Amino acid sequence: MAFILRASIGTKGYRSNAYNVHSYPISNAPSAGGLQPLNVYVYVSDVEGLADGVYYYAPRDDELVTIWQGRPDVDLAKIFVTDFSPRAQVSIVMTGDIRRFAWKYGYRGYRLLNVDCGVAAGYIGLVAESVGIGSCPVAAFSSKDVVTSLGLEREELPLLCLSMGPKREQ
């Protein structure tokens, strides 16, 4: 999981004096204006080397920060409208923080936020595929239940989920 997140959406370097920040992080996944408005949360069940629970991916530190531990099955069953998604070993929830782009793009930024999310999801899927992990983007979820499960603030919008796990033999 660490490799997939690092190679797809992790920080690849820093830029000097961008947006009045001495060392501004640059992601592997491009973002409109380089603003990086996405947050990535990872629900884990039965993954070797990771305790069951929910994590936040901190790209600058390249680490999964524990939000809570325990089986996420109940939360996932509420979140997803589909049957297969709650059974995935890994469910990634991508959210966008409007505070990171509204100052520059206004309402138009919402469109760019969705583009950024699609690009990042594509990168995650491609890296996962390269190591034999299957992924499936899922838009059939309850935003309200995502907000409740993760304790999101009003300015952080659930955008897309990815269900992931070992690929099955065909």
Salt bridges, closest charged atoms under 4 A:
ASP46 OD1 - ARG71 NH1 3.25
ASP52 OD2 - ARG71 NH1 3.00
ASP62 OD2 - ARG6 NE 2.52
ASP73 OD2 - ARG71 NH2 3.10
ASP97 OD1 - ARG99 NE 2.86
GLU129 OE2 - LYS167 NZ 2.55
GLU153 OE1 - ARG99 NH1 2.66
GLU155 OE1 - ARG99 NH1 3.52
